[in-house]
Amino acid sequence: MTSARIGVGGLKLNAEAVIQQLRKNTDFTIIHQPSLRGKVPPWTLLKRLWQYAGQVDLYYGISYGQWPRYLFAHLRGKGTVCHWVGTDVLLVLRNPLHRWWFGAIINRCIDRHLVVSENLGAELATLGVKTQHIPLISDTTWGDVEHLPEQFTILAYLPAKRGRFYGAPIVYEIAKRNPQWKVYVVGRDPTPHGKALSNVYELGAWVDMSKVYPEVSVLVRPTVHDGLPRMILEALSRGRYVVFSRPFPHCSVGKTVEEVEQALRELAERNEPNLAGAAYVRKTYTKERTTRSLVEVFSDVLKERHFI
């Protein structure tokens, strides 16, 4: 039997991880997609998309951002699977143009919708979209569980250009109110806000996290919106506590300064690592489980397309 030709594209790290796992399955042959970057005429881009769509039997994209490939694959009678990751859901929900374009055109071009977290499925359900929950991860080499540091220390990821989205005002206010706690910030170089607080350490945009996690007690992530952040899985795998803006197993919930601060005060009393969180991550999030679920979805779509 001829192996099915699968196109994979989207978020680089996740796409590469999926490709590596699918290569172990002899039922599938991976067809690499051409890059659409660079200064080329629109007609050339359209030609590349059309040709590529003809080379695959099924296109699997990580993120709604791959919508041109879903469109062309559908037009050529090929199967399509979209894996939603978080910010793409927010884009469709909040941007009137994308909301219309998705509802009127692209949703009709996608055979299966997958989501990395259940909250994204609930959000897409408001648009009448039926989804399947399959976590998506790029690596499963989780860190070892280590003892908590003697001083209660908070970790926050606050990228320079999206600090407010990731809860920067909340983090700095909590640091200001609680000088007895150390606060490590990654994702940005030193800022006036950080320099003004003696207990805040802004470590830079690029940091070796394997050296940071042993020094922290808890990860704070009061984001406006989120899917399945790898950083949460990393922190839990190392026995760190987490305060997240939405419910997640073995994490505390906090969206406001008061909620996050209260959760931190409770966690500051704990001396033992988050062993339950570490065990949950190791059991639940594996590339093998993800790949097995994806293969089942691909096979179902291909059967519907009469390839199998």
C-alpha positions in Angstrom: 0.0 0.0 0.0 1.3 3.5 -0.8 2.1 5.6 2.2 0.0 8.7 2.7 1.9 12.0 2.0 1.5 14.3 4.9 2.4 18.0 4.9 3.4 19.5 8.2 3.8 23.2 8.9 3.4 25.9 11.5 5.2 26.6 14.8 8.8 25.5 14.1 9.7 23.6 17.3 6.4 21.8 17.5 6.4 21.0 13.8 9.9 19.5 13.9 8.9 17.4 16.9 5.9 16.0 15.0 7.9 15.4 11.9 10.5 13.4 13.8 7.8 11.2 15.4 5.8 10.7 12.2 9.0 9.5 10.4 8.9 6.4 12.5 5.5 5.6 11.1 5.8 3.8 7.7 2.2 4.7 6.8 3.2 8.3 6.2 5.7 10.1 4.1 6.5 13.7 5.1 6.4 16.3 2.4 8.2 19.5 3.4 6.3 22.7 2.6 8.0 25.5 0.7 8.7 28.8 2.4 6.5 31.7 1.5 8.9 34.3 2.9 11.0 36.6 0.8 10.2 39.2 -1.8 8.5 37.3 -4.6 5.5 38.3 -6.8 2.0 37.3 -5.4 1.5 35.0 -8.4 4.6 33.1 -7.5 3.4 32.6 -3.9 0.0 31.4 -5.2 1.7 29.0 -7.6 3.9 27.5 -4.8 0.8 27.0 -2.6 -1.1 25.3 -5.4 1.8 23.0 -6.4 2.4 22.0 -2.8 -1.3 21.3 -2.1 -1.1 18.9 -5.1 1.9 17.0 -3.5 0.2 16.0 -0.3 -2.8 13.8 0.7 -3.3 15.6 3.9 -2.1 18.9 5.3 -1.6 19.3 9.1 -1.0 22.8 10.2 0.0 24.0 13.7 -2.0 27.3 14.1 -4.8 28.9 12.2 -2.0 31.1 10.7 -1.6 28.3 8.1 -5.0 29.2 6.6 -3.6 29.7 3.0 -2.5 26.1 3.0 -5.8 24.8 4.4 -7.5 26.7 1.6 -5.4 25.4 -1.2 -5.4 21.8 0.1 -9.2 21.9 0.3 -9.5 23.3 -3.2 -7.4 20.4 -4.5 -9.6 17.8 -2.6 -7.0 17.0 0.1 -7.6 16.4 3.8 -6.8 19.2 6.3 -6.2 19.2 10.1 -5.7 22.5 12.1 -4.1 22.4 15.5 -5.0 25.6 17.4 -2.5 26.8 19.9 -3.8 29.9 21.7 -3.1 33.3 20.2 -4.6 32.2 17.0 -7.9 31.5 18.8 -7.7 35.0 20.3 -7.1 36.5 16.9 -10.2 34.9 15.4 -12.4 35.8 18.4 -11.4 39.4 18.6 -10.5 40.5 15.1 -13.7 41.1 13.1 -12.0 40.5 9.7 -10.4 37.2 10.7 -13.6 36.1 12.5 -15.6 36.7 9.3 -12.9 35.1 7.0 -12.7 32.0 9.2 -16.4 31.6 9.6 -17.2 32.2 5.9 -14.3 30.5 4.2 -11.6 28.8 6.2 -13.7 26.8 8.6 -15.2 25.1 5.5 -11.7 24.1 4.4 -10.7 22.3 7.6 -11.7 18.6 8.2 -10.6 18.4 11.8 -9.9 21.0 14.5 -7.6 20.1 17.3 -6.8 22.2 20.4 -3.8 22.1 22.7 -5.9 22.8 25.8 -9.6 22.4 26.7 -10.2 26.1 27.3 -9.4 26.8 23.6 -12.0 24.2 22.7 -14.6 26.0 24.8 -13.8 29.3 23.1 -14.0 27.8 19.6 -17.3 26.2 20.5 -18.8 29.7 20.7 -18.1 29.9 17.0 -19.8 26.6 16.4 -16.5 24.7 15.9 -16.2 21.1 17.2 -12.7 20.3 18.5 -10.6 17.5 19.8 -8.2 18.0 22.7 -4.6 16.8 21.9 -1.8 18.5 23.8 1.1 19.5 21.6 4.7 19.6 22.9 8.1 20.0 21.3 10.2 18.1 23.8 9.7 15.7 26.7 13.1 15.8 28.4 11.7 17.3 31.5 14.0 18.5 34.3 14.7 16.7 37.5 12.7 17.5 40.7 14.9 19.6 43.0 14.6 21.1 46.4 13.1 24.5 46.7 15.4 27.4 47.4 15.7 28.7 51.0 14.3 32.1 50.1 10.9 32.2 48.4 11.6 33.3 44.8 9.2 34.1 42.0 9.8 33.5 38.3 7.9 35.4 35.5 8.2 35.5 31.8 7.7 39.0 30.5 8.7 39.5 26.9 9.8 43.0 26.2 7.2 43.7 23.5 4.2 42.0 25.2 4.8 42.6 28.8 1.3 43.7 29.6 -0.2 40.7 27.9 1.9 38.5 30.1 1.0 40.3 33.3 4.0 42.7 33.8 2.0 45.3 35.8 0.8 42.5 38.2 4.3 41.1 38.7 5.9 44.4 39.4 3.2 45.5 41.8 3.5 42.2 43.7 7.3 42.7 43.9 6.7 46.3 45.2 4.3 45.1 47.9 6.5 42.2 49.0 10.1 43.2 49.2 10.8 40.0 51.2 10.4 37.9 48.0 12.9 37.7 45.2 11.5 38.1 41.7 13.3 36.8 38.6 12.1 38.0 35.2 13.1 36.4 31.9 12.3 37.5 28.4 13.5 41.1 28.7 16.6 43.1 29.5 16.7 45.5 32.5 13.9 48.1 32.5 13.2 51.2 34.6 10.4 49.3 36.4 12.8 46.5 37.4 15.7 48.8 38.3 13.5 50.7 40.7 12.8 47.6 42.8 15.7 46.0 44.7 14.1 42.6 44.8 13.6 42.3 41.0 16.3 40.7 38.9 15.7 41.0 35.1 17.9 38.4 33.6 17.7 39.2 29.9 15.8 38.1 26.8 17.8 34.9 26.3 18.5 32.8 29.4 19.6 29.3 30.2 16.5 28.2 32.0 18.2 25.0 33.4 20.2 27.3 35.7 17.2 29.5 36.6 14.6 26.8 37.7 16.7 25.5 40.6 16.7 29.1 42.0 13.0 29.6 42.0 10.0 28.4 44.1 7.1 29.4 41.8 6.3 30.5 38.3 3.8 33.3 38.0 1.9 33.5 34.6 -1.1 35.9 34.8 -1.5 36.1 31.1 -4.5 37.7 29.3 -4.9 34.5 27.3 -3.1 31.2 26.9 -3.1 27.8 25.4 -0.7 25.2 26.8 2.5 27.1 27.8 5.6 24.9 27.7 7.0 27.0 30.5 4.3 25.8 32.9 5.1 22.2 32.0 8.8 22.8 32.5 8.2 24.4 35.9 5.9 21.6 37.1 8.3 18.9 35.9 11.0 20.4 38.2 8.7 20.4 41.2 8.0 24.1 41.1 4.7 25.6 42.0 2.7 27.7 39.4 0.2 30.5 39.6 -1.7 30.6 36.3 -4.5 32.8 35.0 -6.7 29.9 34.4 -7.4 26.5 36.1 -4.7 23.8 35.3 -3.9 20.6 37.2 -1.7 21.1 40.3 -1.5 24.9 39.7 -3.0 27.8 41.7 -5.3 30.3 39.9 -4.7 34.1 39.9 -5.7 36.8 37.4 -5.5 40.0 39.5 -2.8 41.4 41.8 -4.9 40.4 44.8 -5.6 36.8 43.6 -2.0 36.2 42.6 -0.6 37.7 45.8 -2.9 35.6 47.9 -1.9 32.4 46.1 1.8 33.3 46.6 1.3 33.9 50.3 -0.1 30.4 50.6 2.7 28.8 48.5 5.4 30.7 50.5 4.5 28.5 53.5 5.4 25.3 51.6 8.8 23.7 52.0 8.5 20.6 49.8 8.5 20.7 45.9 5.4 20.2 43.9 5.7 16.5 43.5 2.2 15.9 42.4 2.7 18.4 39.5 5.9 16.8 38.5 4.3 13.4 38.4 1.3 14.7 36.4 3.5 16.2 33.7 5.6 13.1 33.2 2.6 10.9 32.9 0.4 13.1 30.7 2.7 15.0 28.3 4.8 12.7 26.1 5.6 12.9 22.4 4.6 9.3 22.0 1.0 9.9 23.3 0.7 13.0 21.1 1.9 11.2 18.0 -0.5 8.3 18.6 -3.4 10.6 18.9 -2.4 12.6 15.7 -2.0 9.4 13.7 -5.5 8.3 14.7 -6.9 11.7 13.5 -4.9 11.6 10.2 -6.1 8.1 9.5 -9.7 9.0 10.1 -9.5 12.0 7.7 -7.7 9.9 5.1 -10.4 7.3 5.3 -13.0 10.0 4.7 -11.1 11.1 1.7 -11.0 7.5 0.5 -7.2 7.3 0.6 -7.3 4.3 3.0 
